[in-house]
């Protein structure tokens, strides 16, 4: 990589207008916009770019904790571009748009992200894509759809296709929202379904963390001295998230499949085989959504890949360890070793 001065770490943010954006499964996002923020300095050769898309329900502000000097993604070395997914309440989202499409997929997100990188920054090639959960699904889509544009990818607690067991959870969560009296169909709500959102959060707690996490009592703290107080923190987790946005992004997660597009026609082995990037698959040992076995099944179809499970009892949250220094250190080592 080209050597360049890195004394100062800069941050910028903005929104990029994409016009009316047709989506894969029908319809269009009218006047589509993507929000973004950057950390670090783009090298003159534009060869130090790491794309970091957001995960389910999250905004760039909520997941930027791992970007920083000495962090998982160090902006003294890399130009880190974060992009807010469609439907997260910052980029174009259904809660603000009456004609938002019924399904906006990861495919649609990465196509728009590529336009953003080209049109705003003149970036054609990525040193890496780093993603956790739905961010990992986007990273996988980038590697499959734009093989000449991606050198490496970090698939942290994610998979190339949403597994059936994962879909069982997702469809149950969607059913909680759709059963609310405020739900009026077509992904829309007459008002925030407060009771449904509390149930949505409580059920999420059983899946986001592992059985071992609870067995070890890690849910208990001075702030949450018993199970009920801990569950109330999950009830409040979605207070500031619009139900229509949560439902739309969950539909996107449920439909996750790097092969479900005109390029591959549903042939997952072909989509995996088209990837030329160096792929580091980083599942969580105890993740209930994206199992280690899902990545193990993908591995034989990838040209350059390694599997490195996170040895953690934090379940899915091992891949987003804002409060877990040990798992954060593991991810930091993964990036340092894989990118040299």
C-alpha positions as CSV (number, residue, x, y, z in Angstrom):
1,X,0.0,0.0,0.0
2,X,1.2,3.5,-0.8
3,X,2.9,5.2,2.1
4,X,1.4,8.6,3.1
5,X,1.3,11.0,6.1
6,X,-1.1,9.9,8.8
7,X,-0.5,12.5,11.6
8,X,-4.1,13.8,11.6
9,X,-7.3,11.7,11.7
10,X,-10.2,13.5,10.1
11,X,-14.0,12.8,10.2
12,X,-16.6,13.9,7.7
13,X,-20.3,13.1,7.1
14,X,-22.9,13.7,4.5
15,X,-25.8,12.5,2.4
16,X,-25.7,11.5,-1.2
17,X,-28.7,11.9,-3.5
18,X,-29.3,8.9,-5.8
19,X,-32.5,10.0,-7.5
20,X,-35.3,7.5,-8.0
21,X,-33.7,4.1,-7.3
22,X,-35.4,1.0,-8.8
23,X,-35.0,-2.0,-6.5
24,X,-34.5,-5.7,-7.3
25,X,-37.9,-7.0,-6.1
26,X,-40.1,-4.3,-7.6
27,X,-40.8,-0.6,-7.1
28,X,-38.4,2.2,-6.4
29,X,-37.1,4.4,-3.6
30,X,-38.2,7.9,-4.7
31,X,-35.5,10.5,-4.2
32,X,-33.3,7.9,-2.6
33,X,-30.5,9.1,-0.3
34,X,-27.7,7.4,1.5
35,X,-26.1,8.9,4.6
36,X,-22.3,8.3,5.2
37,X,-19.5,9.2,7.4
38,X,-15.7,8.8,7.0
39,X,-12.8,8.4,9.3
40,X,-9.2,9.1,8.3
41,X,-7.7,10.4,5.1
42,X,-8.0,8.9,1.6
43,X,-4.6,8.1,0.2
44,X,-3.6,9.7,-3.1
45,X,-3.8,6.3,-4.8
46,X,-7.2,5.6,-3.2
47,X,-5.8,2.3,-2.0
48,X,-6.6,2.4,1.7
49,X,-10.4,2.2,1.7
50,X,-12.3,0.0,4.1
51,X,-16.1,0.1,3.7
52,X,-18.1,-0.5,6.9
53,X,-21.8,-0.8,6.3
54,X,-24.3,-0.8,9.2
55,X,-26.2,-3.7,10.8
56,X,-29.8,-4.3,11.7
57,X,-31.5,-1.3,13.1
58,X,-28.2,0.5,13.7
59,X,-26.9,3.8,12.5
60,X,-23.3,4.7,11.7
61,X,-23.1,6.7,15.0
62,X,-24.2,3.6,17.0
63,X,-21.6,1.3,15.5
64,X,-18.6,3.6,14.9
65,X,-17.2,2.7,18.3
66,X,-14.8,0.2,16.7
67,X,-13.3,2.9,14.5
68,X,-10.4,4.8,16.1
69,X,-6.7,4.9,16.8
70,X,-5.8,1.4,18.0
71,X,-9.3,0.2,17.4
72,X,-10.6,-2.7,15.2
73,X,-10.5,-0.3,12.2
74,X,-7.7,2.2,12.7
75,X,-8.2,5.5,10.8
76,X,-4.6,6.4,11.1
77,X,-4.0,3.6,8.5
78,X,-7.3,3.2,6.7
79,X,-9.9,5.5,5.2
80,X,-13.0,4.0,6.7
81,X,-16.3,4.7,5.0
82,X,-19.4,4.0,7.0
83,X,-22.7,3.8,5.2
84,X,-26.2,3.8,6.7
85,X,-28.4,1.0,5.3
86,X,-31.7,1.9,3.7
87,X,-34.4,1.5,6.3
88,X,-32.4,2.5,9.3
89,X,-34.1,5.9,9.8
90,X,-31.1,7.9,8.5
91,X,-30.8,6.8,4.9
92,X,-34.1,6.6,3.0
93,X,-36.6,4.7,5.2
94,X,-40.3,3.6,5.1
95,X,-41.3,5.5,8.2
96,X,-40.6,8.7,6.2
97,X,-41.8,7.5,2.7
98,X,-45.4,6.4,2.0
99,X,-44.4,4.6,-1.2
100,X,-41.3,2.8,0.1
101,X,-41.0,-0.6,-1.7
102,X,-42.2,-3.8,0.1
103,X,-38.7,-5.3,0.0
104,X,-35.3,-3.5,-0.3
105,X,-32.6,-6.1,-0.3
106,X,-28.9,-6.2,0.5
107,X,-28.4,-6.3,-3.3
108,X,-30.1,-2.9,-3.6
109,X,-28.0,-1.5,-0.7
110,X,-24.6,-2.5,-2.2
111,X,-25.5,-1.2,-5.7
112,X,-26.3,2.1,-4.2
113,X,-23.2,2.1,-2.0
114,X,-21.0,1.5,-5.1
115,X,-22.5,4.6,-6.7
116,X,-21.9,6.6,-3.6
117,X,-18.2,5.6,-3.4
118,X,-17.7,6.4,-7.1
119,X,-19.7,9.6,-7.2
120,X,-18.6,11.2,-3.9
121,X,-15.1,9.9,-3.5
122,X,-14.0,8.6,-6.9
123,X,-13.3,5.2,-5.3
124,X,-13.3,2.2,-7.6
125,X,-11.6,-0.5,-5.4
126,X,-11.8,-1.4,-1.8
127,X,-8.9,-2.7,0.3
128,X,-11.6,-4.5,2.4
129,X,-15.3,-4.6,3.3
130,X,-15.9,-5.1,7.1
131,X,-19.4,-6.1,8.3
132,X,-21.1,-7.5,11.3
133,X,-24.5,-9.3,11.1
134,X,-26.5,-7.6,8.3
135,X,-23.3,-5.6,7.6
136,X,-21.6,-8.9,7.0
137,X,-24.4,-9.9,4.5
138,X,-23.6,-6.7,2.6
139,X,-19.9,-7.4,2.7
140,X,-20.6,-10.9,1.2
141,X,-22.8,-9.2,-1.5
142,X,-20.0,-6.8,-2.3
143,X,-17.5,-9.6,-2.8
144,X,-19.8,-11.7,-5.0
145,X,-21.2,-8.9,-7.1
146,X,-18.1,-6.8,-7.6
147,X,-15.2,-9.2,-7.5
148,X,-12.8,-6.8,-9.2
149,X,-13.5,-4.1,-6.7
150,X,-12.9,-6.0,-3.4
151,X,-9.5,-7.2,-2.2
152,X,-10.6,-8.6,1.1
153,X,-13.8,-9.1,3.2
154,X,-14.5,-9.7,6.9
155,X,-17.7,-11.6,7.4
156,X,-18.3,-11.1,11.2
157,X,-21.3,-13.2,12.4
158,X,-22.9,-13.3,9.0
159,X,-23.5,-15.6,6.1
160,X,-24.0,-15.7,2.3
161,X,-27.6,-16.8,2.6
162,X,-29.9,-16.4,5.7
163,X,-30.3,-19.9,7.1
164,X,-33.8,-21.4,7.7
165,X,-33.3,-21.4,11.5
166,X,-32.4,-17.8,11.3
167,X,-35.6,-17.1,9.3
168,X,-37.7,-18.8,11.9
169,X,-36.5,-16.2,14.4
170,X,-37.0,-13.4,12.0
171,X,-40.5,-14.4,11.0
172,X,-41.5,-14.7,14.6
173,X,-40.2,-11.2,15.3
174,X,-42.0,-9.8,12.2
175,X,-45.2,-11.5,13.4
176,X,-44.9,-9.7,16.8
177,X,-44.9,-6.4,15.0
178,X,-47.6,-7.4,12.5
179,X,-49.9,-8.6,15.3
180,X,-50.0,-5.1,16.8
181,X,-53.4,-3.3,16.6
182,X,-51.5,-0.3,15.2
183,X,-50.3,-2.4,12.2
184,X,-52.4,-1.5,9.1
185,X,-50.7,-3.8,6.5
186,X,-48.1,-3.2,3.8
187,X,-45.4,-2.7,6.4
188,X,-47.1,0.4,7.8
189,X,-48.3,1.4,11.3
190,X,-50.9,4.0,12.3
191,X,-48.8,4.8,15.4
192,X,-45.8,3.3,17.2
193,X,-46.9,-0.1,18.6
194,X,-45.4,0.4,22.1
195,X,-46.6,-2.9,23.6
196,X,-45.5,-4.9,20.5
197,X,-42.1,-3.2,20.5
198,X,-41.6,-4.2,24.2
199,X,-42.4,-7.8,23.3
200,X,-40.1,-7.5,20.2
201,X,-37.2,-6.5,22.5
202,X,-37.8,-9.1,25.1
203,X,-37.9,-11.9,22.5
204,X,-34.7,-10.5,20.9
205,X,-32.8,-11.0,24.2
206,X,-33.2,-14.7,24.1
207,X,-31.5,-14.8,20.7
208,X,-28.9,-12.1,20.7
209,X,-27.1,-13.6,23.6
210,X,-26.2,-17.3,24.1
211,X,-27.5,-19.8,26.6
212,X,-24.0,-19.8,28.1
213,X,-24.1,-16.0,28.5
214,X,-27.1,-16.3,30.8
215,X,-25.8,-19.5,32.6
216,X,-22.7,-17.5,33.5
217,X,-24.8,-14.7,34.9
218,X,-23.3,-12.1,32.6
219,X,-26.7,-10.4,32.3
220,X,-26.5,-9.4,35.9
221,X,-24.9,-6.1,37.1
222,X,-25.5,-3.4,39.6
223,X,-27.8,-1.7,37.1
224,X,-29.6,-5.0,36.3
225,X,-29.5,-7.1,39.5
226,X,-32.2,-9.6,38.3
227,X,-33.6,-11.0,35.1
228,X,-36.6,-8.7,35.0
229,X,-34.6,-5.5,35.2
230,X,-32.2,-6.9,32.5
231,X,-35.2,-7.7,30.2
232,X,-36.5,-4.2,30.7
233,X,-33.3,-2.9,29.1
234,X,-34.2,-4.9,26.1
235,X,-37.7,-3.5,26.1
236,X,-36.3,0.0,25.9
237,X,-33.7,-0.9,23.2
238,X,-36.1,0.0,20.4
239,X,-37.8,3.1,21.9
240,X,-36.2,5.4,19.4
241,X,-36.6,3.1,16.4
242,X,-39.7,3.3,14.1
243,X,-41.6,0.1,13.8
244,X,-41.9,0.4,10.0
245,X,-38.2,0.7,9.7
246,X,-37.5,-2.3,12.0
247,X,-40.0,-4.4,9.9
248,X,-38.5,-3.3,6.6
249,X,-34.9,-4.1,7.6
250,X,-36.0,-7.5,9.1
251,X,-37.6,-8.3,5.7
252,X,-34.2,-7.5,4.1
253,X,-32.4,-9.8,6.6
254,X,-34.9,-12.6,6.0
255,X,-34.3,-12.3,2.2
256,X,-30.5,-12.3,2.5
257,X,-28.9,-14.3,-0.3
258,X,-25.9,-13.3,-2.4
259,X,-27.2,-15.5,-5.3
260,X,-30.8,-14.2,-5.5
261,X,-30.2,-11.7,-8.3
262,X,-29.8,-11.7,-12.1
263,X,-26.0,-12.4,-11.9
264,X,-26.4,-15.8,-10.3
265,X,-30.0,-16.9,-10.6
266,X,-30.2,-18.5,-7.2
267,X,-27.0,-20.6,-7.6
268,X,-25.3,-20.1,-4.3
269,X,-22.2,-22.2,-5.1
270,X,-21.7,-20.2,-8.3
271,X,-22.0,-16.9,-6.4
272,X,-19.5,-18.1,-3.8
273,X,-17.2,-19.4,-6.5
274,X,-17.2,-16.0,-8.3
275,X,-15.6,-14.3,-5.3
276,X,-11.9,-13.5,-5.7
277,X,-11.4,-11.5,-2.5
278,X,-9.6,-13.0,0.4
279,X,-12.5,-13.9,2.8
280,X,-12.1,-14.1,6.5
281,X,-15.2,-15.8,8.0
282,X,-15.5,-14.8,11.7
283,X,-18.6,-16.4,13.2
284,X,-19.3,-16.4,16.9
285,X,-18.9,-19.8,18.6
286,X,-22.2,-19.4,20.3
287,X,-24.1,-17.2,17.8
288,X,-27.7,-18.4,17.4
289,X,-28.4,-16.6,14.2
290,X,-25.3,-17.2,12.0
291,X,-23.9,-20.5,13.1
292,X,-20.3,-21.6,12.6
293,X,-21.7,-24.5,10.5
294,X,-23.2,-22.0,8.0
295,X,-19.7,-20.6,7.3
296,X,-18.2,-24.1,7.3
297,X,-20.6,-25.0,4.5
298,X,-19.5,-21.9,2.5
299,X,-15.8,-22.4,2.9
300,X,-15.2,-25.2,0.2
301,X,-16.8,-23.0,-2.5
302,X,-14.5,-19.9,-1.8
303,X,-11.2,-19.5,-3.5
304,X,-9.3,-17.8,-0.8
305,X,-10.8,-18.0,2.6
306,X,-10.2,-18.9,6.2
307,X,-12.6,-19.6,9.1
308,X,-11.8,-18.0,12.5
309,X,-14.6,-18.4,15.1
310,X,-14.7,-16.0,18.0
311,X,-14.2,-18.1,21.2
312,X,-16.9,-16.3,23.1
313,X,-20.1,-17.0,25.1
314,X,-21.5,-13.6,24.1
315,X,-23.6,-15.1,21.3
316,X,-24.3,-12.8,18.3
317,X,-23.0,-9.8,20.2
318,X,-19.5,-11.3,20.2
319,X,-19.2,-9.7,16.8
320,X,-20.2,-6.2,18.1
321,X,-18.4,-6.2,21.5
322,X,-18.7,-2.6,22.5
323,X,-18.7,-3.8,26.2
324,X,-16.4,-6.8,25.8
325,X,-12.7,-6.0,25.6
326,X,-11.7,-9.6,25.0
327,X,-13.8,-10.1,21.9
328,X,-12.9,-6.6,20.6
329,X,-9.2,-7.6,20.9
330,X,-9.9,-10.8,18.9
331,X,-11.5,-8.8,16.1
332,X,-8.6,-6.3,16.1
333,X,-6.1,-9.1,15.7
334,X,-8.2,-10.5,12.8
335,X,-8.0,-7.3,10.9
336,X,-4.3,-6.7,11.6
337,X,-3.3,-10.2,10.6
338,X,-5.6,-10.5,7.5
339,X,-4.6,-7.1,6.1
340,X,-1.0,-7.4,7.1
